[in-house]
Amino acid sequence: MAPFILIVILVIVGVLTYLYSTSTRKFYVCQECGERMRTEHGSASHCNTCGASLNGPID
């Protein structure tokens, strides 16, 4: 019975971690070339394709 409870707890923790990580991603659209990008850590200041400055994330 104990291994089953441990597996259930690990699955719940994994799902909660996944949901938190997807909610913290930021979505950017370049005004110059229209490239769409998501970042997970920090914030993007320039487009990866054309190098233009980005205004801010889209909520």
N, C-alpha and C positions, 0 to 999 in steps of 0.2 A: 504494500500500500504506500509506503514512504517514497519509493522511486516514482510512482505515478504522480504524487503531489509535487515532487520536485520538477518533473517535466512540465506540468501544468503551470507552475510558477515561472519557469524559464520561458515558456511560450508567451505568457502574458507580458513579461518584462520585454521580450523581443518585439512584440506588437506595439507596445507603448513607446519604445525607443524609435521604431520606424515611423510612427505617426508624428512624434516630436521632430524628427529630422526632416521629414517632408514639409512640415509647417514652417520651418525656419528658412527654407530656400527662398531666394529672391529672384524675381523674373524681370529681365530688362529687354527693351526693344530699342535698337539703334535708330536714331532719327535720320541718319544719312543713307544707310544701305538696307535697313529693314531687318537686319539679322536679329533673331530672338535667342536669348541665352538665359540660363539659370545658373546661379551661383549658390554654393552651399556655405562657404566661409567668407566672412567679410563682405565687402561690396565691390562691385566692378566700377571702374572710373572711365575706362576706354573700351571700345568695341574690339573684339578679337579679330574681326575680318578687315575693317577699314581703318581702325585706329581713332575714330571720332570720339569726342567726349560724350558720356551718357549723362542724362539729367538725373535719373533716380529710378528706383524700382517701381514697378506697376503692382498695385495691390489687388 
